[in-house]
Amino acid sequence: MEASAHLGHEIKQDEEDHVEVPLSRHTAGRLNMASSSPPPAPAAISGLRRKAGGGRKRRGDLWSHFLYNPVEGKTQCVVILQLSAGQPTLCGLKIGGKNTTNLKRHLRTYHPDISATIPETLTPKQKQDTTNESPHGSTVPSLISSSRFKYLPDSVEQQSREHAIALWIGRTGLPAHTVEDPDYLNMMETVDRRFIIPHKAKINHLVEAIYCGEKLKFKERLARARKITICVGSWRGNKANNNYASFLAISACYFCTELQRAQHILLNLEQMTHPHTAQVIKMCVDFCTEAWGITQDKILTVITDSGSHMVAAFTHQEEEEEEEPSSEEEDDGGQFEDVEEQRYGAMMERMPCVVHTLQLVVNNIQKEASVQRLLGKTRALVKRVRTSSAATERLLKLCGLTVIKDCVSRWSSTYLMITRLLQVKDAVILVSGDMGWDCLLPDEWNKLCVLRDLLVPFAEHTKILQSDTMSLSLIVPALLDLIAHLSNFVFLSAFRDLGVLSQKMKVDLEQRSGRFLVAGNPKFFPLAPAACLLDPTVSDILVDSSEEPIQELLSKAEEYVAETSASGRWDVEDTEKDIKDEAKEDAEPYASKRPRFRFLSAARHSRPRSFGTCVKQELRRYKEALSHGIHEDTGVEFWLAQSSVAYPTLKPLALDLLAMPASQAFTERVFSITGDLTRARRNRARMILERSAFLKLNQKLS
């Protein structure tokens, strides 16, 4: 009896705990429509709290989303999900009892956006604000506004927005918990109130799915590519970003037959462990190419800098003395092993980065004593201005610019420092005089102008040759132009030491560029002259020249094109469909007419309507087309406009050669992102470093 009485007292006390909240007829009707069981007469939805002396007060911020039915002993969720046929649809899920822990768990699982706005515990001030909340008219609008008719989880609107956020997180390298930042949540609530903001776990899952999808797409494109150039670069952190780890970046450049344009993509970015030997680098490259399905016969060349470890990694070793094959080596298993070694891991032909080569030539200015003294005085002046806030502020007021300093490892940085200093010369002289500093003498300013003129062509060609694609054909014209510039500079310079410096730079450039310009060089690299020949915008440098060295270069280029095509190294299967389609289009007009001479016509049409597949004939036809002039801006545009019937072999070869880069500057840009993502304050970002760099650098190619 006592237990029954006590239970009855509890039920009665529980019923008395509810505070009646008047609702409008429209709101009460909507809630009654969504509930399967009839709600209590006073629809106590929000602002439920106990009487002053009835124990612990109820949390209005939590109970504003639930309705307790004392008859069933269950709590029903009244969060509005969406509008269906003009009527609201409530969640309606019923939870046994009225334990707040179960209510919070339900919100975290099914309504995470609402759960994010409800703290686990209330501060005294928050409790006071909840207690003082008016029970009339203020709680029901909060229920309606907090629900906001959210998108369904599987709706197109919800998924598209989640994909966009995941793509943004993946490409920028931001941590996934950015989506849980209060300011970010507030911003998204303002932008789209119906959007359910996903948790960081879901964002990580979406980013990984996007990453895997992008890799699969580019792997399919690489499988359809005819030839691929591999670029390899290494980088070591420094004190600036408090990171001394070493990284190896591997990229691939190719002509995409699907999109009909050149593409350069990042394949792999990984942290290297010591020792950084040539064998380790070669092993990393072999593993990467095998993972991406790039076989040896597809690799056109490997572009690296002139570091000793890079040169050794891709230098052909002397062949061992040939021995007679044993009977075991002659069986099928040995043949299959040889084929596999040729497909993956075989020695690749290396091409030095041309831009690195140009910077090595420019570094000769550091070896001339008089020029080094001038540059030392210039750097001291620049440093003094940059370290003085007063001088920098005054300089900005006078001309709106400030001076910049050079960096030994940064391309064209010395030229940029000199150019900027000459640009703000008058302002620097004025500021130096006011600050009481020593400045350059008039003769030194004049010498600095001449030194700038010496470096201008190197900076211009560096800017062109460091493009990610379509710069291989510009190597030969750029090198010949720089040699001519240095030859003429000795007669134009008013300073003897600069004239001597130009001649030293010329000798160094000729020695370093011999593998591109000297046909008799043992390390002659025929790809650059062949690309120059097949680029109609610069081919006149070879075709129209009467100089003997240039004619030898032209002969080597034509010989390479002919041998490559004859050996079958270039796959022309992609052009066969184009040839058949074009031949079919040519034959359609004849099908509509009845021939007068039946047998002669049949014999004539049975012959392929091709101008011949001989490469020499195609080269002759190409030179004839050059004599009539071209209207396209680039060589790739020219060859895309040509018929595959007229150039069945030359067209694919030209497109693949012209798509290739002249440098491995692409990997250098990878390391700029690597430096940002590996700073001391972002050391956790190293776990997603490769993924972030891949999505960011390849975003324009998707």
C-alpha positions as CSV (number, residue, x, y, z in Angstrom):
1,M,0.0,0.0,0.0
2,E,2.8,2.4,0.9
3,A,4.5,1.6,-2.5
4,S,1.3,2.2,-4.4
5,A,0.7,5.4,-2.5
6,H,4.2,6.5,-3.1
7,L,3.9,5.7,-6.8
8,G,0.6,7.6,-7.0
9,H,2.2,10.5,-5.3
10,E,5.0,10.6,-7.8
11,I,2.7,10.5,-10.8
12,K,0.6,13.3,-9.2
13,Q,3.7,15.3,-8.5
14,D,4.9,14.7,-12.1
15,E,1.7,16.0,-13.5
16,E,1.9,19.0,-11.2
17,D,5.4,19.7,-12.5
18,H,4.2,20.8,-15.9
19,V,3.6,24.5,-16.5
20,E,0.8,25.2,-18.9
21,V,1.9,27.3,-21.9
22,P,-0.8,28.8,-24.0
23,L,-0.3,28.1,-27.8
24,S,-2.0,29.5,-30.8
25,R,-4.7,27.3,-32.4
26,H,-2.5,27.0,-35.6
27,T,0.6,25.7,-33.6
28,A,-1.5,23.3,-31.5
29,G,-3.1,21.9,-34.7
30,R,0.3,21.3,-36.3
31,L,1.6,19.4,-33.3
32,N,-1.6,17.3,-33.0
33,M,-1.4,16.4,-36.6
34,A,2.2,15.0,-36.3
35,S,1.6,13.0,-33.1
36,S,0.1,9.5,-33.4
37,S,-1.3,9.7,-29.8
38,P,-3.5,12.6,-28.6
39,P,-1.3,15.2,-26.8
40,P,-2.3,16.5,-23.4
41,A,-4.8,19.4,-23.4
42,P,-2.1,21.9,-22.4
43,A,0.6,21.3,-25.0
44,A,3.6,21.7,-22.8
45,I,6.3,21.8,-25.5
46,S,8.7,24.4,-24.4
47,G,9.7,26.3,-21.3
48,L,8.8,23.3,-19.1
49,R,10.1,23.8,-15.7
50,R,9.3,22.7,-12.1
51,K,7.6,24.8,-9.5
52,A,9.8,26.9,-7.3
53,G,9.8,24.4,-4.5
54,G,9.6,21.2,-6.5
55,G,13.2,20.3,-6.8
56,R,15.6,20.7,-9.7
57,K,14.3,22.9,-12.5
58,R,13.9,21.6,-16.0
59,R,16.2,22.9,-18.8
60,G,14.1,25.0,-21.1
61,D,16.8,24.9,-23.9
62,L,16.5,21.1,-24.0
63,W,12.8,20.5,-23.3
64,S,11.8,23.0,-25.9
65,H,12.4,20.2,-28.5
66,F,10.5,17.5,-26.6
67,L,6.9,16.8,-25.3
68,Y,6.4,14.4,-22.4
69,N,3.1,12.4,-22.3
70,P,2.4,11.2,-18.7
71,V,-0.2,8.8,-19.9
72,E,2.2,6.8,-22.0
73,G,5.2,7.6,-19.9
74,K,7.2,8.5,-23.0
75,T,8.8,11.7,-24.4
76,Q,8.2,12.6,-28.0
77,C,10.6,14.6,-30.2
78,V,8.8,17.6,-31.8
79,V,11.7,18.9,-34.0
80,I,10.3,20.0,-37.3
81,L,12.2,18.4,-40.2
82,Q,10.7,19.8,-43.3
83,L,7.5,21.0,-45.0
84,S,5.5,18.3,-46.8
85,A,2.6,19.5,-49.0
86,G,2.5,22.7,-47.1
87,Q,2.3,21.0,-43.7
88,P,5.2,20.5,-41.2
89,T,6.6,17.0,-40.6
90,L,7.9,16.4,-37.1
91,C,10.5,13.9,-36.0
92,G,8.0,12.1,-33.8
93,L,10.4,9.6,-32.3
94,K,9.3,8.5,-28.8
95,I,11.8,7.9,-26.0
96,G,10.9,6.0,-22.8
97,G,10.8,8.1,-19.7
98,K,12.2,11.7,-19.5
99,N,15.8,11.2,-18.7
100,T,17.7,14.2,-20.2
101,T,20.7,12.0,-21.0
102,N,18.6,10.0,-23.5
103,L,17.2,13.2,-24.9
104,K,20.7,14.6,-25.5
105,R,21.8,11.4,-27.1
106,H,18.8,11.6,-29.5
107,L,19.6,15.1,-30.5
108,R,23.3,14.2,-31.1
109,T,22.3,11.3,-33.3
110,Y,19.4,12.7,-35.3
111,H,19.6,16.5,-34.9
112,P,23.3,17.4,-34.6
113,D,22.8,21.0,-35.5
114,I,20.4,21.5,-32.6
115,S,22.7,19.4,-30.3
116,A,25.6,21.8,-31.0
117,T,23.6,24.7,-29.6
118,I,22.8,23.0,-26.3
119,P,25.6,22.9,-23.7
120,E,26.2,19.8,-21.6
121,T,25.8,21.8,-18.4
122,L,24.4,25.2,-17.7
123,T,26.3,28.0,-16.0
124,P,24.5,29.8,-13.2
125,K,23.8,32.7,-15.5
126,Q,22.4,30.4,-18.2
127,K,20.1,28.8,-15.6
128,Q,18.9,32.2,-14.4
129,D,18.2,33.2,-18.0
130,T,16.2,29.9,-18.5
131,T,14.3,30.5,-15.3
132,N,13.4,34.0,-16.2
133,E,12.2,33.1,-19.7
134,S,8.7,34.2,-20.3
135,P,6.3,31.2,-20.6
136,H,4.0,33.1,-23.0
137,G,4.8,33.3,-26.7
138,S,8.7,33.1,-26.5
139,T,9.2,29.3,-26.3
140,V,7.1,28.2,-29.3
141,P,8.9,30.5,-31.8
142,S,12.2,29.2,-30.5
143,L,11.0,25.7,-31.3
144,I,9.9,26.6,-34.8
145,S,13.1,28.7,-35.6
146,S,15.5,26.0,-34.2
147,S,14.0,23.3,-36.5
148,R,14.0,25.5,-39.6
149,F,12.7,22.8,-41.9
150,K,16.0,21.1,-42.4
151,Y,17.1,19.3,-45.6
152,L,16.7,15.5,-45.6
153,P,20.1,13.8,-45.2
154,D,19.9,12.1,-48.6
155,S,18.5,15.1,-50.5
156,V,20.5,16.6,-53.3
157,E,20.7,20.0,-51.6
158,Q,22.2,18.5,-48.4
159,Q,24.7,16.3,-50.3
160,S,25.8,19.0,-52.7
161,R,26.6,21.4,-49.8
162,E,28.4,18.7,-47.9
163,H,30.5,17.9,-51.0
164,A,31.4,21.6,-51.5
165,I,32.5,21.9,-47.8
166,A,34.6,18.7,-48.0
167,L,36.2,19.9,-51.2
168,W,37.1,23.3,-49.6
169,I,38.6,21.5,-46.5
170,G,40.6,19.1,-48.7
171,R,42.1,21.7,-51.1
172,T,43.0,24.2,-48.4
173,G,44.4,21.7,-46.0
174,L,42.3,23.1,-43.2
175,P,41.6,20.8,-40.2
176,A,38.3,19.0,-40.3
177,H,37.2,20.5,-36.9
178,T,36.9,23.8,-38.7
179,V,33.2,22.8,-39.3
180,E,32.7,22.8,-35.5
181,D,34.0,26.3,-34.9
182,P,31.3,28.5,-33.4
183,D,31.9,31.3,-35.9
184,Y,31.7,28.9,-38.8
185,L,28.4,27.5,-37.5
186,N,27.0,30.9,-37.1
187,M,28.0,31.8,-40.6
188,M,26.4,28.7,-42.1
189,E,23.2,29.3,-40.1
190,T,23.1,32.8,-41.7
191,V,23.8,31.5,-45.2
192,D,21.4,28.5,-45.2
193,R,19.3,27.7,-42.2
194,R,18.0,24.5,-43.7
195,F,21.5,23.0,-44.1
196,I,22.5,20.4,-41.5
197,I,26.2,21.0,-40.9
198,P,28.1,17.7,-40.9
199,H,30.5,16.6,-38.2
200,K,34.3,16.5,-38.7
201,A,34.2,12.7,-39.0
202,K,31.9,12.9,-41.9
203,I,33.9,15.6,-43.5
204,N,37.1,13.5,-43.2
205,H,35.2,10.6,-44.9
206,L,34.0,12.8,-47.7
207,V,37.5,14.3,-48.3
208,E,39.0,10.9,-48.5
209,A,36.3,9.8,-50.9
210,I,37.0,12.8,-53.1
211,Y,40.7,12.1,-53.0
212,C,40.3,8.5,-54.1
213,G,37.9,9.5,-56.8
214,E,40.3,12.1,-58.2
215,K,43.2,9.6,-58.2
216,L,41.1,7.1,-60.1
217,K,40.1,9.6,-62.7
218,F,43.7,10.8,-63.3
219,K,44.9,7.2,-63.4
220,E,42.5,6.4,-66.2
221,R,43.7,9.5,-68.1
222,L,47.3,8.4,-67.7
223,A,46.4,4.9,-69.0
224,R,45.2,6.5,-72.2
225,A,48.1,8.9,-72.6
226,R,50.7,8.0,-75.3
227,K,53.8,9.5,-73.6
228,I,54.5,10.9,-70.1
229,T,57.2,13.0,-68.7
230,I,58.1,12.5,-65.1
231,C,59.4,15.4,-63.0
232,V,61.2,14.8,-59.7
233,G,62.2,17.3,-57.0
234,S,63.3,17.2,-53.4
235,W,63.0,19.8,-50.6
236,R,64.2,20.1,-47.1
237,G,62.5,22.3,-44.4
238,N,64.3,25.1,-42.7
239,K,64.3,27.2,-39.6
240,A,61.6,29.5,-41.0
241,N,58.9,26.9,-40.7
242,N,60.6,25.0,-37.8
243,N,60.6,21.9,-39.9
244,Y,63.7,20.0,-41.0
245,A,62.0,17.1,-42.7
246,S,62.8,16.2,-46.3
247,F,60.2,15.6,-49.0
248,L,60.2,14.1,-52.5
249,A,57.6,15.3,-55.1
250,I,56.9,13.3,-58.2
251,S,54.7,14.7,-61.0
252,A,53.6,13.7,-64.5
253,C,53.1,15.8,-67.6
254,Y,51.2,14.4,-70.6
255,F,48.8,15.3,-73.5
256,C,45.3,14.3,-72.4
257,T,43.6,12.6,-75.4
258,E,40.2,12.9,-73.6
259,L,40.3,16.7,-73.1
260,Q,42.7,17.4,-76.1
261,R,45.1,19.5,-74.0
262,A,48.3,19.2,-72.0
263,Q,48.1,18.4,-68.3
264,H,50.6,18.3,-65.5
265,I,49.5,16.6,-62.3
266,L,51.0,15.7,-58.9
267,L,51.5,12.0,-58.5
268,N,53.1,11.6,-55.1
269,L,54.4,13.7,-52.2
270,E,56.1,11.8,-49.4
271,Q,58.5,12.5,-46.6
272,M,61.9,10.9,-47.0
273,T,63.9,9.3,-44.3
274,H,67.7,9.3,-44.2
275,P,69.8,8.4,-46.1
276,H,68.8,10.4,-49.2
277,T,70.8,8.4,-51.6
278,A,70.3,7.9,-55.3
279,Q,69.1,4.4,-54.7
280,V,66.4,5.6,-52.4
281,I,65.2,8.2,-54.8
282,K,65.1,5.8,-57.7
283,M,63.2,3.3,-55.6
284,C,60.6,5.9,-54.7
285,V,60.1,6.9,-58.3
286,D,59.8,3.3,-59.4
287,F,57.2,2.6,-56.7
288,C,55.2,5.6,-57.7
289,T,55.2,4.9,-61.4
290,E,54.2,1.3,-60.7
291,A,51.4,2.4,-58.4
292,W,50.0,4.7,-61.1
293,G,50.4,2.1,-63.8
294,I,53.0,4.1,-65.8
295,T,55.1,1.6,-67.8
296,Q,58.6,2.2,-68.9
297,D,57.7,2.4,-72.6
298,K,55.4,5.4,-71.8
299,I,58.0,7.5,-70.0
300,L,59.5,10.0,-72.4
301,T,62.1,11.4,-70.0
302,V,62.7,12.3,-66.4
303,I,63.3,16.0,-65.5
304,T,65.4,16.7,-62.4
305,D,67.7,19.4,-61.0
306,S,71.5,19.0,-61.2
307,G,71.9,17.7,-57.7
308,S,74.4,14.9,-57.4
309,H,71.9,12.5,-55.9
310,M,69.4,13.2,-58.7
311,V,72.0,12.8,-61.4
312,A,73.2,9.5,-60.0
313,A,69.6,8.2,-59.6
314,F,68.9,8.4,-63.3
315,T,72.3,7.9,-64.8
316,H,72.9,4.8,-66.9
317,Q,75.4,2.6,-65.3
318,E,78.1,0.8,-67.3
319,E,76.8,-2.5,-68.5
320,E,78.4,-5.6,-67.0
321,E,80.2,-8.1,-69.1
322,E,77.8,-10.1,-71.1
323,E,77.6,-13.7,-70.2
324,E,76.1,-16.6,-72.1
325,P,72.5,-17.1,-70.9
326,S,72.0,-20.4,-69.0
327,S,69.2,-22.8,-69.8
328,E,67.2,-21.5,-66.9
329,E,67.3,-17.9,-68.3
330,E,66.1,-19.1,-71.7
331,D,62.9,-20.6,-70.4
332,D,59.6,-18.8,-70.4
333,G,59.9,-17.7,-66.7
334,G,63.1,-15.8,-67.4
335,Q,61.6,-14.1,-70.4
336,F,58.6,-12.9,-68.3
337,E,61.0,-11.6,-65.7
338,D,62.9,-9.6,-68.3
339,V,59.6,-8.2,-69.7
340,E,58.5,-7.1,-66.2
341,E,61.9,-5.4,-65.5
342,Q,61.4,-3.5,-68.7
343,R,57.9,-2.4,-67.8
344,Y,58.7,-1.2,-64.2
345,G,61.9,-0.1,-62.6
346,A,64.1,0.1,-65.7
347,M,66.6,3.0,-66.1
348,M,64.9,6.2,-67.3
349,E,66.5,8.9,-69.5
350,R,67.2,12.0,-67.5
351,M,66.9,15.6,-68.8
352,P,68.3,18.4,-66.6
353,C,66.0,21.2,-65.6
354,V,66.7,24.1,-68.0
355,V,65.7,26.8,-65.5
356,H,68.1,25.4,-62.9
357,T,70.8,25.5,-65.6
358,L,70.1,29.1,-66.3
359,Q,70.3,30.0,-62.6
360,L,73.7,28.3,-62.4
361,V,74.9,30.5,-65.2
362,V,73.5,33.6,-63.5
363,N,75.3,32.7,-60.3
364,N,78.6,33.7,-62.1
365,I,77.9,37.3,-61.1
366,Q,78.7,36.2,-57.5
367,K,82.2,35.1,-58.6
368,E,83.3,38.4,-60.1
369,A,85.0,40.5,-57.4
370,S,83.9,44.0,-58.5
371,V,80.3,42.8,-59.1
372,Q,80.2,41.0,-55.8
373,R,81.3,44.2,-54.0
374,L,78.5,46.2,-55.7
375,L,75.9,43.6,-54.8
376,G,77.2,43.5,-51.3
377,K,76.7,47.2,-50.9
378,T,73.3,47.0,-52.6
379,R,72.1,44.2,-50.2
380,A,73.3,46.3,-47.2
381,L,71.3,49.2,-48.3
382,V,68.2,47.1,-48.9
383,K,68.6,45.4,-45.5
384,R,68.9,48.8,-43.8
385,V,65.7,50.1,-45.4
386,R,63.7,46.9,-44.7
387,T,64.8,46.7,-41.0
388,S,63.9,50.3,-40.3
389,S,60.1,50.9,-39.9
390,A,60.6,54.7,-40.2
391,A,62.4,54.3,-43.5
392,T,59.9,51.8,-44.8
393,E,57.0,54.0,-43.9
394,R,58.6,57.0,-45.5
395,L,59.4,55.1,-48.6
396,L,55.8,53.9,-48.9
397,K,54.5,57.4,-48.6
398,L,56.8,58.7,-51.3
399,C,56.3,56.1,-54.0
400,G,54.0,53.4,-52.7
401,L,56.6,50.7,-53.0
402,T,59.4,49.3,-50.8
403,V,62.6,47.5,-51.6
404,I,62.9,43.7,-51.8
405,K,65.8,41.4,-50.9
406,D,67.2,38.6,-53.0
407,C,67.5,34.9,-52.1
408,V,70.3,32.7,-53.5
409,S,67.9,29.7,-54.0
410,R,65.1,31.7,-55.6
411,W,65.1,32.1,-59.3
412,S,65.7,35.7,-60.7
413,S,65.7,37.1,-57.2
414,T,68.8,39.2,-57.7
415,Y,67.4,40.7,-60.9
416,L,64.1,41.5,-59.0
417,M,66.0,43.2,-56.2
418,I,68.0,45.3,-58.6
419,T,65.0,46.2,-60.7
420,R,62.9,47.3,-57.6
421,L,65.8,49.3,-56.2
422,L,66.3,51.2,-59.5
423,Q,62.5,51.7,-59.6
424,V,62.5,53.5,-56.3
425,K,65.9,55.1,-56.7
426,D,64.9,58.7,-56.1
427,A,62.9,57.9,-53.0
428,V,65.7,55.7,-51.6
429,I,68.2,58.5,-52.1
430,L,65.9,61.0,-50.4
431,V,65.2,58.7,-47.4
432,S,68.8,57.7,-47.0
433,G,69.8,61.4,-46.9
434,D,67.2,62.2,-44.2
435,M,68.2,59.2,-42.2
436,G,71.9,60.0,-42.5
437,W,72.8,56.7,-44.2
438,D,75.4,56.1,-46.9
439,C,73.9,55.4,-50.3
440,L,75.2,54.2,-53.7
441,L,77.4,56.6,-55.7
442,P,76.2,57.8,-59.1
443,D,78.7,55.5,-60.9
444,E,77.4,52.6,-58.8
445,W,73.8,53.4,-59.8
446,N,74.9,53.4,-63.5
447,K,76.7,50.1,-63.1
448,L,73.7,48.6,-61.4
449,C,71.6,49.7,-64.5
450,V,74.0,47.9,-66.8
451,L,74.0,44.8,-64.6
452,R,70.2,44.8,-64.8
453,D,70.3,44.9,-68.6
454,L,72.6,41.9,-68.5
455,L,70.1,39.9,-66.4
456,V,66.9,40.9,-68.1
457,P,66.9,38.2,-70.9
458,F,67.6,35.5,-68.2
459,A,64.7,36.6,-66.1
460,E,62.4,36.7,-69.2
461,H,63.3,33.2,-70.4
462,T,63.1,31.9,-66.9
463,K,59.5,33.1,-66.6
464,I,58.6,31.4,-69.9
465,L,60.5,28.1,-69.4
466,Q,59.1,27.6,-65.8
467,S,55.6,26.9,-67.1
468,D,54.0,23.6,-66.2
469,T,53.4,22.5,-69.8
470,M,54.2,23.3,-73.4
471,S,57.7,24.7,-73.0
472,L,60.0,21.9,-74.2
473,S,60.0,23.4,-77.7
474,L,61.3,26.7,-76.4
475,I,64.5,25.4,-75.0
476,V,66.6,25.6,-78.2
477,P,65.3,29.1,-79.1
478,A,65.9,30.4,-75.6
479,L,69.4,29.1,-75.3
480,L,70.4,30.4,-78.7
481,D,68.9,33.8,-77.8
482,L,70.8,34.0,-74.6
483,I,74.1,33.1,-76.3
484,A,73.5,35.8,-78.8
485,H,72.7,38.3,-76.0
486,L,75.9,37.5,-74.2
487,S,78.0,37.8,-77.4
488,N,76.7,41.2,-78.1
489,F,76.8,42.5,-74.6
490,V,80.6,42.7,-74.5
491,F,80.4,45.4,-77.2
492,L,77.6,47.4,-75.6
493,S,78.8,47.5,-72.0
494,A,80.5,50.6,-70.8
495,F,82.0,48.7,-67.8
496,R,84.9,46.4,-68.7
497,D,84.4,44.1,-65.7
498,L,80.8,43.5,-66.8
499,G,81.9,42.7,-70.3
500,V,84.4,40.2,-69.0
501,L,81.6,38.7,-66.8
502,S,79.3,38.3,-69.9
503,Q,81.9,36.3,-71.7
504,K,82.4,34.0,-68.7
505,M,78.7,33.5,-68.6
506,K,78.6,32.8,-72.3
507,V,81.3,30.1,-72.0
508,D,79.5,28.5,-69.0
509,L,76.2,28.6,-70.9
510,E,77.6,27.0,-74.0
511,Q,79.2,24.2,-71.9
512,R,76.0,23.5,-70.0
513,S,73.7,23.7,-73.0
514,G,75.9,21.5,-75.2
515,R,73.5,18.5,-74.8
516,F,70.7,20.6,-76.4
517,L,72.6,22.6,-79.0
518,V,75.7,20.5,-80.1
519,A,74.7,17.5,-82.3
520,G,78.1,15.9,-81.7
521,N,77.8,16.0,-77.9
522,P,78.1,12.5,-76.3
523,K,75.1,13.4,-74.1
524,F,73.1,15.0,-76.9
525,F,69.4,15.1,-76.0
526,P,67.3,15.1,-79.2
527,L,63.9,15.7,-77.6
528,A,64.4,19.5,-77.4
529,P,65.4,20.0,-81.1
530,A,62.7,17.7,-82.2
531,A,60.0,19.6,-80.3
532,C,61.4,22.9,-81.7
533,L,61.1,21.5,-85.2
534,L,57.5,20.4,-84.7
535,D,56.4,23.7,-83.1
536,P,55.4,25.9,-86.0
537,T,55.7,29.1,-83.9
538,V,59.5,28.6,-83.5
539,S,60.5,26.1,-86.1
540,D,61.8,28.8,-88.5
541,I,64.9,29.1,-86.2
542,L,65.9,25.6,-87.4
543,V,64.4,25.4,-90.8
544,D,65.4,28.8,-92.2
545,S,68.9,29.0,-90.7
546,S,71.9,28.5,-93.0
547,E,74.5,28.1,-90.2
548,E,76.1,24.7,-90.2
549,P,75.6,24.0,-86.4
550,I,71.9,24.8,-86.8
551,Q,71.6,22.6,-89.9
552,E,73.2,19.7,-88.0
553,L,70.8,20.3,-85.2
554,L,67.9,20.2,-87.7
555,S,69.2,17.0,-89.2
556,K,69.4,15.3,-85.8
557,A,65.9,16.4,-85.0
558,E,64.5,15.0,-88.3
559,E,66.5,11.8,-87.7
560,Y,65.1,11.4,-84.2
561,V,61.5,11.9,-85.4
562,A,62.0,9.4,-88.3
563,E,63.6,6.7,-86.1
564,T,61.1,7.1,-83.3
565,S,58.2,6.7,-85.6
566,A,59.7,3.8,-87.5
567,S,60.6,1.9,-84.3
568,G,57.0,2.0,-83.2
569,R,57.7,3.9,-79.9
570,W,54.8,6.2,-80.6
571,D,51.4,4.5,-80.5
572,V,49.2,5.9,-83.3
573,E,46.2,3.7,-82.5
574,D,44.3,6.8,-81.2
575,T,44.6,8.4,-84.7
576,E,43.2,5.4,-86.6
577,K,39.6,6.2,-85.5
578,D,40.1,9.8,-86.7
579,I,41.5,8.6,-90.0
580,K,38.5,6.3,-90.6
581,D,36.0,9.0,-89.6
582,E,37.7,11.6,-91.9
583,A,37.9,9.1,-94.8
584,K,34.3,8.3,-94.3
585,E,33.4,12.0,-94.5
586,D,35.4,12.3,-97.7
587,A,33.6,9.3,-99.2
588,E,30.1,10.4,-98.4
589,P,29.8,12.9,-101.3
590,Y,30.8,10.1,-103.8
591,A,28.1,7.8,-102.4
592,S,25.3,10.1,-103.6
593,K,26.5,10.1,-107.2
594,R,26.5,7.2,-109.7
595,P,29.9,6.8,-111.2
596,R,30.2,6.9,-115.0
597,F,33.1,4.3,-115.0
598,R,32.1,1.7,-112.6
599,F,35.3,-0.4,-112.4
600,L,37.7,2.5,-112.5
601,S,35.8,4.3,-109.8
602,A,35.7,1.2,-107.6
603,A,39.5,0.8,-108.0
604,R,40.1,4.4,-107.3
605,H,37.9,4.5,-104.1
606,S,39.3,1.2,-102.8
607,R,42.7,2.9,-102.3
608,P,43.0,4.7,-99.0
609,R,42.5,8.5,-99.3
610,S,45.7,9.2,-97.5
611,F,48.7,11.3,-98.4
612,G,51.1,8.5,-97.3
613,T,52.3,7.4,-94.0
614,C,56.0,7.9,-94.5
615,V,57.3,10.2,-91.9
616,K,59.7,12.0,-94.3
617,Q,56.8,12.8,-96.6
618,E,54.8,14.1,-93.6
619,L,57.8,16.3,-92.6
620,R,58.0,17.6,-96.2
621,R,54.3,18.4,-96.2
622,Y,54.7,20.1,-92.8
623,K,57.5,22.3,-94.0
624,E,55.4,23.3,-97.1
625,A,52.6,24.2,-94.7
626,L,55.0,26.4,-92.8
627,S,55.9,28.3,-95.9
628,H,52.3,29.5,-96.3
629,G,52.2,30.8,-92.7
630,I,50.1,29.7,-89.7
631,H,47.2,31.4,-88.0
632,E,47.3,29.5,-84.7
633,D,48.9,31.0,-81.5
634,T,50.5,27.8,-80.2
635,G,51.9,24.7,-81.8
636,V,49.3,22.5,-80.0
637,E,46.5,24.5,-81.6
638,F,48.1,24.1,-85.0
639,W,48.4,20.3,-84.7
640,L,44.9,19.9,-83.4
641,A,43.6,21.7,-86.5
642,Q,45.5,19.4,-88.8
643,S,44.0,16.3,-90.4
644,S,44.9,12.9,-88.9
645,V,44.8,11.5,-92.5
646,A,47.5,13.9,-93.7
647,Y,49.7,13.4,-90.5
648,P,48.9,10.0,-89.1
649,T,52.3,9.6,-87.4
650,L,53.5,13.2,-87.0
651,K,50.4,14.6,-85.4
652,P,50.4,12.4,-82.2
653,L,54.2,12.7,-81.9
654,A,54.0,16.5,-82.2
655,L,51.2,16.8,-79.6
656,D,53.0,14.7,-77.1
657,L,56.3,16.5,-77.5
658,L,54.8,20.0,-77.4
659,A,52.9,19.2,-74.3
660,M,56.1,18.6,-72.3
661,P,57.7,21.1,-69.9
662,A,61.2,22.4,-69.9
663,S,61.7,22.4,-66.2
664,Q,60.5,20.7,-63.0
665,A,59.2,24.0,-61.7
666,F,55.9,22.2,-60.9
667,T,57.5,20.3,-58.1
668,E,59.0,23.5,-56.7
669,R,55.4,24.9,-56.5
670,V,54.4,21.8,-54.6
671,F,57.0,22.6,-51.9
672,S,55.5,26.1,-51.4
673,I,52.3,24.3,-50.2
674,T,54.4,21.8,-48.3
675,G,56.0,24.6,-46.3
676,D,52.6,26.1,-45.4
677,L,51.2,22.8,-44.2
678,T,54.2,21.6,-42.2
679,R,54.8,24.6,-40.0
680,A,55.2,24.0,-36.2
681,R,51.7,25.1,-35.4
682,R,50.2,22.7,-38.0
683,N,52.3,19.6,-37.4
684,R,49.1,17.4,-37.5
685,A,48.6,18.5,-41.1
686,R,51.5,16.3,-42.2
687,M,49.2,13.3,-41.9
688,I,47.1,14.7,-44.7
689,L,49.9,16.5,-46.5
690,E,49.9,14.4,-49.7
691,R,46.1,14.5,-49.9
692,S,45.9,18.3,-49.5
693,A,48.7,19.0,-52.0
694,F,47.1,16.6,-54.5
695,L,43.6,18.1,-54.4
696,K,45.0,21.7,-54.4
697,L,47.5,21.4,-57.3
698,N,45.2,19.2,-59.5
699,Q,42.0,21.2,-58.9
700,K,42.2,23.1,-62.2
701,L,42.5,19.8,-64.2
702,S,39.4,18.1,-62.7
